[in-house]
Amino acid sequence: MKNKLTAIILFLFVSITVNSQVTDSTYIVHLDRKLRGPCFGELIELQVVQNRSFLKNIPDIKCDTSAIFNFKMNQLVKTDSIPNQMYLFVGVNERKKEKYVVVDANNNHDFSDDRLFTFSLPDKPLTREEIEKRAVGLQITPDPQKSDTVNIGIDPFNYFQLTYNFQQDERLKVIICFPEYMNAKTQIGGIPVEINGYLVPNLFKRDLDEKTGFNVIFNDKANTPTWKNLFVKKTIQINDKLFELSKIESPNTIYLKETGTLADSSYVGAFLPIVNANDINDDNPVSINDLIKDKYVFIDFWGSWCGPCLQAIPELKSLYEKIKDRKDVLLLGVAKEDNKDTNKLKDIISREKVEWLNLWLDSKEANRDTSIIKKLNILAYPTFLIIDNTGKIVSKDSKESIAFFLDLINK
C-alpha cells in the first residue's frame, strides 16, 4: 500500500511538472478569463447614427437632448456594416436631472426588450470613487444567432476624463468599456509573476491569439512592483533572465521560453545603463550618462499627450526654482512623442516656460530594446526617476519623489 501511494504521489508530481514546463526552459501558462470593474478595460468608440429607420421601439422618453449611437463589435474591421454594429440610446432630462442609457443588448434592432438604465445627474462634479460606483456592467449578445454573451461596462460620467473627439452634446457622453481580460498567477524561472492578456477588441472572438498583448507583473530585485509588456516572438527581461513568448495557443495558453540572462538595470539599486535621447531642436543624440556625471539627477519621463504629465509641470517648476543654481543637481525631462507631434512638445515647453533641459524619443525608437524607455522599463507616464551622484538609481516613481529628491540633495 505504501509503495502504491508513493507511486501515485510521484505520478501527480510528474504531471504537474510537465503541465508547467515543456522542457527545462519552456513554460506553459494557462490563463483564466477575468472581469474588471465596468469603468476599466478597452474603450469602445461610439459613433452617432444618422439612419435609424431600421431600429424599432426607440425609447420614447422626454429628454432635452438625445441620440442613437453605435459601436463596432469587431474593432479590427475597417468598414462599417450593420451586423458588426450594436446600438444604444442616450438621453438627458435636465429638469429631472437624469441621464438614460438603453443598449440593444440582444442585437435584434428592437429596444423594447432591453433594460433602461437611469443615472441621476449630480449637482456638483463627482469624485472618481463616486463615478466608479455609478458605472454598471451589462451582458450583451453580439451574434443573435448564438447564445454566447459578452460583458461590457457602461460609464455614464467618464471615470478617466477621456478627451476623445465627441461630436455631440457633451451631456450625452457615455464611455463603453470591454472589461474582460485573461489572467494567470504563476512562477516563471522561479520568479512569481502575474500575467494579464489584453484581448483584441473583437467581441465575436475573445480567445488569445497572435495579436494579444500581455502585461507581466513581478517584483524586481529591490522588491519593487514592476510591469512589462510582452508580445508574441518578443523577448522580456524578468530580473536577470530573458524569456521569449514563443507561442500563443487558443483559447488560453501561452509558451514562454527562457533564452538567457542579462543584467537588469531598471530597479532601485542598479546603476544607470548607457542611454541616449535626442536634442529637441536638432534631433542629435545626447549621452545622458555624460550629462549626469557626478550629479544628483531627477528625470521626468513625460509626453505632450499625457494629461497627468502636464498637471505635474507646476510642481516641477517649483522644484527647478529650488535647484537651478546648483552645479551638482540636474532636472531633466525625457519625452516620448510621435515624430509628427514634436512641435506640440515645443509649444508646451514654450507656453509653460519650462526652463530645464528636455530631450525626446520618437515613439518607434522608444520601443527598441536599446532605448532608455525600454532599458529602464518605463511603462507609466509621468515616471520620476532619481539618480544619486554615483549614477545609482535610488528612487523610481514614488508618490513622494520631489520631497525625496530635495531631502537627498540637502543632506
C-alpha positions as CSV (number, residue, x, y, z in Angstrom):
1,M,0.0,0.0,0.0
2,K,2.8,2.3,0.9
3,N,4.6,1.7,-2.5
4,K,1.3,2.3,-4.3
5,L,0.7,5.6,-2.5
6,T,4.3,6.7,-3.3
7,A,3.8,5.8,-7.0
8,I,0.6,7.9,-7.1
9,I,2.3,10.9,-5.5
10,L,5.2,10.6,-7.9
11,F,2.8,10.4,-10.8
12,L,1.0,13.6,-9.7
13,F,4.3,15.4,-9.2
14,V,5.5,14.5,-12.7
15,S,2.1,15.5,-14.2
16,I,2.2,18.9,-12.5
17,T,5.8,19.5,-13.6
18,V,5.0,18.6,-17.3
19,N,2.0,20.8,-17.2
20,S,4.1,23.8,-16.2
21,Q,7.1,23.1,-18.4
22,V,7.5,21.7,-21.9
23,T,11.3,21.4,-21.4
24,D,13.7,22.7,-18.9
25,S,13.5,26.1,-20.5
26,T,9.9,26.5,-21.8
27,Y,7.0,27.2,-19.5
28,I,3.3,26.6,-20.4
29,V,1.0,29.1,-18.8
30,H,-2.8,28.7,-18.8
31,L,-4.8,31.9,-18.4
32,D,-8.3,32.2,-16.9
33,R,-10.9,34.7,-18.2
34,K,-11.4,37.6,-15.7
35,L,-13.6,40.6,-15.4
36,R,-12.5,44.1,-14.3
37,G,-14.9,46.7,-13.0
38,P,-17.2,48.4,-15.5
39,C,-15.1,51.6,-15.7
40,F,-12.0,49.6,-16.7
41,G,-10.9,47.9,-19.9
42,E,-10.6,48.6,-23.6
43,L,-12.5,51.7,-24.7
44,I,-15.1,51.0,-27.4
45,E,-15.6,54.2,-29.5
46,L,-19.1,55.4,-30.1
47,Q,-20.4,56.9,-33.4
48,V,-23.6,58.8,-33.8
49,V,-26.2,57.1,-36.0
50,Q,-27.8,59.1,-38.8
51,N,-30.1,56.5,-40.4
52,R,-32.2,54.9,-37.7
53,S,-35.1,53.7,-39.9
54,F,-34.4,50.0,-39.3
55,L,-34.4,50.4,-35.5
56,K,-37.6,49.6,-33.7
57,N,-39.2,51.0,-30.5
58,I,-36.6,53.7,-29.9
59,P,-37.2,54.8,-26.2
60,D,-39.9,57.4,-26.0
61,I,-38.5,59.4,-23.1
62,K,-38.9,63.1,-22.6
63,C,-35.4,64.5,-23.0
64,D,-33.7,67.8,-23.5
65,T,-31.2,66.1,-25.8
66,S,-30.8,62.5,-27.1
67,A,-29.1,60.5,-29.7
68,I,-28.6,57.0,-31.1
69,F,-25.1,55.7,-31.1
70,N,-23.4,52.5,-32.3
71,F,-20.1,50.8,-31.7
72,K,-18.2,48.2,-33.7
73,M,-18.2,44.8,-32.0
74,N,-15.1,43.9,-34.1
75,Q,-12.9,47.0,-33.9
76,L,-10.4,45.4,-36.4
77,V,-12.9,45.6,-39.3
78,K,-12.4,49.0,-41.0
79,T,-15.7,49.1,-43.0
80,D,-19.0,49.6,-41.2
81,S,-21.8,47.1,-41.6
82,I,-25.0,46.6,-39.7
83,P,-24.1,43.0,-38.5
84,N,-21.0,44.4,-36.9
85,Q,-22.8,47.2,-35.0
86,M,-24.5,47.4,-31.7
87,Y,-26.8,50.3,-30.9
88,L,-27.6,52.3,-27.8
89,F,-29.9,55.2,-26.9
90,V,-28.6,58.0,-24.7
91,G,-30.8,60.8,-23.4
92,V,-30.7,63.6,-20.8
93,N,-33.6,65.2,-18.9
94,E,-32.3,68.3,-17.1
95,R,-35.5,69.0,-15.2
96,K,-35.5,65.5,-13.7
97,K,-31.7,65.6,-13.5
98,E,-31.5,62.2,-15.2
99,K,-29.4,60.5,-17.9
100,Y,-30.8,57.5,-19.7
101,V,-29.0,54.7,-21.5
102,V,-30.6,51.7,-23.3
103,V,-28.3,49.2,-25.1
104,D,-29.8,46.9,-27.7
105,A,-28.1,44.1,-25.8
106,N,-29.6,41.2,-27.8
107,N,-28.7,42.9,-31.1
108,N,-32.2,42.5,-32.6
109,H,-32.5,46.2,-33.5
110,D,-35.5,46.5,-31.1
111,F,-35.2,48.5,-27.9
112,S,-38.5,47.2,-26.4
113,D,-36.9,44.2,-24.7
114,D,-33.8,45.9,-23.3
115,R,-33.1,47.4,-19.9
116,L,-33.4,51.1,-19.2
117,F,-30.5,52.4,-17.1
118,T,-31.4,55.7,-15.3
119,F,-28.5,57.7,-13.8
120,S,-29.0,60.7,-11.5
121,L,-27.2,63.8,-12.7
122,P,-25.0,65.2,-10.0
123,D,-25.3,68.8,-8.6
124,K,-21.5,69.1,-8.4
125,P,-18.6,67.3,-10.0
126,L,-18.2,63.7,-8.9
127,T,-15.1,62.2,-7.4
128,R,-13.5,59.3,-9.2
129,E,-14.7,57.0,-6.5
130,E,-18.3,58.3,-7.0
131,I,-18.1,57.9,-10.7
132,E,-16.8,54.3,-10.3
133,K,-19.8,53.4,-8.1
134,R,-22.2,54.7,-10.7
135,A,-20.8,52.6,-13.6
136,V,-22.7,49.4,-14.4
137,G,-22.0,46.1,-16.1
138,L,-24.1,44.6,-18.8
139,Q,-24.1,41.3,-20.7
140,I,-24.7,41.6,-24.4
141,T,-25.1,39.0,-27.2
142,P,-23.0,40.1,-30.3
143,D,-24.4,37.4,-32.5
144,P,-28.2,36.9,-32.1
145,Q,-27.9,33.5,-33.8
146,K,-25.7,32.3,-30.9
147,S,-26.2,32.3,-27.1
148,D,-22.6,33.5,-26.3
149,T,-22.7,36.5,-24.1
150,V,-20.0,39.2,-23.6
151,N,-19.6,41.7,-20.7
152,I,-19.4,45.4,-21.3
153,G,-19.2,48.3,-18.9
154,I,-21.3,51.5,-19.1
155,D,-19.6,54.5,-17.5
156,P,-22.0,57.5,-17.7
157,F,-19.7,60.1,-16.1
158,N,-16.3,59.4,-17.7
159,Y,-14.1,58.0,-14.9
160,F,-10.8,58.6,-16.7
161,Q,-11.9,62.0,-18.1
162,L,-11.2,60.9,-21.6
163,T,-11.0,63.7,-24.1
164,Y,-11.5,62.0,-27.4
165,N,-13.4,63.9,-30.1
166,F,-17.1,63.7,-29.2
167,Q,-19.1,65.3,-31.9
168,Q,-22.4,65.6,-30.0
169,D,-23.7,67.4,-26.9
170,E,-21.2,66.7,-24.1
171,R,-24.1,65.8,-21.8
172,L,-24.7,62.7,-23.9
173,K,-21.1,61.4,-23.4
174,V,-21.1,57.8,-22.3
175,I,-18.0,55.5,-22.1
176,I,-18.4,51.9,-23.2
177,C,-15.7,49.6,-22.0
178,F,-14.7,46.0,-22.7
179,P,-13.7,44.8,-19.2
180,E,-12.8,41.2,-20.0
181,Y,-9.2,40.0,-19.9
182,M,-7.1,36.8,-19.3
183,N,-5.1,36.3,-16.2
184,A,-2.6,33.9,-14.6
185,K,-0.6,33.9,-11.4
186,T,2.4,31.5,-11.6
187,Q,6.1,31.2,-11.4
188,I,8.5,31.7,-14.4
189,G,12.1,30.8,-13.8
190,G,11.4,30.6,-10.1
191,I,10.1,34.2,-10.1
192,P,6.4,34.8,-9.0
193,V,4.6,36.6,-11.8
194,E,1.2,37.8,-12.8
195,I,0.3,37.7,-16.5
196,N,-2.6,39.6,-17.9
197,G,-3.7,39.1,-21.5
198,Y,-5.5,42.1,-23.1
199,L,-7.8,40.8,-25.7
200,V,-8.1,42.3,-29.1
201,P,-11.3,44.5,-29.5
202,N,-13.3,41.8,-31.2
203,L,-16.4,40.9,-29.2
204,F,-17.2,38.0,-31.5
205,K,-14.0,36.2,-30.7
206,R,-12.4,36.6,-27.3
207,D,-9.7,33.9,-27.1
208,L,-5.9,34.5,-27.1
209,D,-4.3,34.8,-30.5
210,E,-1.2,36.2,-32.2
211,K,-2.4,39.8,-31.7
212,T,-2.9,39.5,-28.0
213,G,-0.7,41.8,-25.9
214,F,0.3,40.8,-22.4
215,N,1.3,42.7,-19.3
216,V,3.7,40.9,-16.9
217,I,3.9,42.0,-13.3
218,F,6.6,40.9,-10.9
219,N,8.8,42.3,-8.1
220,D,12.3,43.4,-9.1
221,K,15.4,42.7,-7.1
222,A,14.6,45.6,-4.8
223,N,11.2,44.1,-4.2
224,T,9.5,46.9,-6.2
225,P,6.4,46.0,-8.3
226,T,7.4,46.1,-12.0
227,W,5.3,46.0,-15.2
228,K,6.5,44.9,-18.6
229,N,4.7,44.5,-21.9
230,L,5.0,41.3,-24.0
231,F,4.0,40.2,-27.5
232,V,4.4,37.0,-29.5
233,K,8.0,36.4,-30.7
234,K,9.2,39.2,-28.5
235,T,11.6,39.0,-25.5
236,I,11.0,40.2,-22.0
237,Q,13.5,40.6,-19.2
238,I,12.4,39.4,-15.7
239,N,15.1,40.5,-13.3
240,D,18.3,39.0,-14.8
241,K,16.5,36.3,-17.0
242,L,15.3,36.7,-20.6
243,F,12.1,35.0,-21.9
244,E,10.6,34.8,-25.3
245,L,6.9,34.5,-25.9
246,S,7.4,31.7,-28.4
247,K,3.8,30.6,-29.0
248,I,0.2,31.5,-28.3
249,E,-2.3,28.7,-28.3
250,S,-6.0,29.5,-28.5
251,P,-8.1,29.7,-26.4
252,N,-6.0,30.4,-23.3
253,T,-2.4,29.1,-23.3
254,I,1.0,30.7,-23.9
255,Y,4.5,29.4,-24.1
256,L,7.4,31.3,-22.5
257,K,10.9,30.1,-23.4
258,E,13.9,31.1,-21.3
259,T,16.6,32.4,-23.7
260,G,19.4,33.7,-21.4
261,T,20.4,36.1,-18.7
262,L,21.1,39.8,-18.7
263,A,21.8,42.3,-16.0
264,D,18.6,44.2,-15.1
265,S,19.2,48.0,-14.9
266,S,15.6,49.1,-14.2
267,Y,15.3,48.6,-10.5
268,V,16.2,50.8,-7.5
269,G,19.8,50.0,-6.5
270,A,21.0,49.4,-10.1
271,F,23.4,51.8,-11.9
272,L,22.1,53.7,-14.9
273,P,23.0,51.8,-18.1
274,I,24.4,53.6,-21.1
275,V,21.5,55.5,-22.6
276,N,20.8,58.3,-25.0
277,A,17.9,60.6,-26.1
278,N,17.6,63.3,-28.7
279,D,18.0,67.1,-28.7
280,I,14.6,68.7,-29.3
281,N,16.0,71.3,-31.6
282,D,18.3,69.4,-33.9
283,D,17.5,65.8,-33.2
284,N,21.1,64.9,-32.5
285,P,21.7,62.1,-29.9
286,V,22.7,63.2,-26.4
287,S,24.5,61.0,-24.0
288,I,22.5,61.1,-20.7
289,N,25.4,59.4,-18.9
290,D,27.7,62.4,-19.8
291,L,25.0,64.8,-18.7
292,I,24.5,63.3,-15.2
293,K,28.1,62.5,-14.3
294,D,28.8,63.4,-10.6
295,K,25.3,64.9,-10.3
296,Y,22.1,64.2,-8.4
297,V,19.5,63.8,-11.1
298,F,15.7,64.0,-11.3
299,I,14.4,62.6,-14.6
300,D,10.8,63.3,-15.6
301,F,9.5,60.8,-18.3
302,W,6.5,62.5,-19.9
303,G,4.7,63.4,-23.2
304,S,2.5,66.1,-24.6
305,W,-0.3,63.6,-24.9
306,C,-0.2,62.7,-21.2
307,G,-2.7,64.8,-19.0
308,P,-1.1,63.8,-15.6
309,C,2.3,64.8,-17.1
310,L,1.1,68.3,-17.9
311,Q,-0.5,68.6,-14.4
312,A,2.8,67.8,-12.9
313,I,4.6,70.8,-14.6
314,P,3.8,73.4,-11.9
315,E,5.4,71.1,-9.2
316,L,8.4,70.6,-11.4
317,K,8.8,74.3,-12.0
318,S,8.8,74.8,-8.2
319,L,11.5,72.1,-7.9
320,Y,13.5,73.8,-10.6
321,E,13.5,77.1,-8.8
322,K,15.0,75.5,-5.8
323,I,17.8,73.7,-7.6
324,K,18.6,75.7,-10.7
325,D,21.7,77.4,-9.3
326,R,23.3,74.2,-8.1
327,K,26.0,72.7,-10.3
328,D,25.7,69.3,-8.7
329,V,22.0,68.9,-9.4
330,L,20.1,68.3,-12.6
331,L,16.4,68.3,-13.5
332,L,15.9,66.5,-16.9
333,G,12.8,65.8,-19.0
334,V,12.7,62.9,-21.4
335,A,9.6,63.0,-23.6
336,K,8.2,60.1,-25.6
337,E,6.5,61.6,-28.6
338,D,5.3,60.8,-32.1
339,N,7.5,62.4,-34.7
340,K,4.6,64.5,-36.1
341,D,3.9,66.0,-32.6
342,T,7.3,67.5,-31.8
343,N,6.0,71.0,-32.5
344,K,3.3,70.3,-29.9
345,L,6.1,69.4,-27.4
346,K,8.0,72.6,-28.2
347,D,4.8,74.7,-27.8
348,I,4.2,73.2,-24.3
349,I,7.7,73.9,-23.3
350,S,7.5,77.5,-24.5
351,R,3.9,78.2,-23.2
352,E,4.6,76.7,-19.7
353,K,8.0,78.4,-19.5
354,V,9.8,75.2,-18.9
355,E,13.5,76.2,-18.4
356,W,15.1,72.8,-17.6
357,L,16.7,70.6,-20.2
358,N,14.3,68.4,-22.1
359,L,15.2,65.6,-24.6
360,W,12.9,63.3,-26.5
361,L,12.5,60.0,-28.2
362,D,10.3,59.1,-31.2
363,S,7.6,56.6,-30.1
364,K,9.0,53.9,-32.5
365,E,12.6,54.5,-31.2
366,A,11.3,54.3,-27.7
367,N,10.0,50.7,-28.3
368,R,13.5,49.4,-29.2
369,D,15.2,47.3,-26.6
370,T,18.2,49.7,-26.6
371,S,16.2,52.8,-25.8
372,I,16.2,54.4,-22.3
373,I,12.5,53.8,-22.1
374,K,13.0,50.0,-22.6
375,K,16.2,49.7,-20.5
376,L,14.6,51.5,-17.6
377,N,11.2,49.7,-18.0
378,I,9.2,53.0,-18.2
379,L,5.6,52.0,-18.5
380,A,3.6,54.7,-16.9
381,Y,3.6,58.5,-17.5
382,P,4.8,60.5,-15.8
383,T,7.5,58.4,-14.2
384,F,10.0,60.1,-11.9
385,L,13.5,58.6,-11.7
386,I,16.0,59.8,-9.2
387,I,19.8,59.0,-9.6
388,D,22.4,59.8,-7.0
389,N,25.8,61.3,-7.7
390,T,27.4,57.9,-8.2
391,G,25.0,57.0,-11.0
392,K,22.8,54.7,-9.0
393,I,19.0,54.6,-9.2
394,V,17.7,55.5,-5.7
395,S,14.0,56.1,-6.4
396,K,11.6,55.2,-9.2
397,D,8.1,56.7,-9.5
398,S,7.5,57.2,-5.8
399,K,4.5,59.4,-4.9
400,E,6.8,61.5,-2.7
401,S,9.6,61.8,-5.4
402,I,10.1,65.5,-5.2
403,A,10.2,65.5,-1.4
404,F,12.6,62.6,-1.5
405,F,14.9,64.3,-4.0
406,L,15.0,67.5,-2.0
407,D,15.9,65.6,1.1
408,L,18.6,63.7,-0.8
409,I,20.3,66.7,-2.2
410,N,20.2,68.7,1.1
411,K,21.7,66.1,3.4
